[in-house]
């Protein structure tokens, strides 16, 4: 009886340990897959910020709260909004949660009363995108 209990405990313990190792490695591969899929999305947005920052006036996004964006800002604003919405699907990644928080905190800064002029500095967002890009390069070893 004792031998049967020992064998049963050994099988269960080995199976449990194997399952834990399997779950751990599956999570690592899942996160790597998420980072691999997120990289082109981040690279696309980071490039949009780099292009915008080349113009000294591009650093600031000036808009009237409650109005549609100006025609020259419309594409950038739509791209940025789409990017922020897409970040949710990568929320398991710590670097994405940090990036999303920084982008949203920057958006929330300033006066948001309807009809007032809002001049939003995009440099902190660009820096956050750059930091996230560096983190992805390290984690993906590229």
Helices and strands as residue ranges (DSSP letters): H 2-54, G 56-59, E 60-64, H 71-86, G 87-90, H 94-108, E 117-121, H 123-140
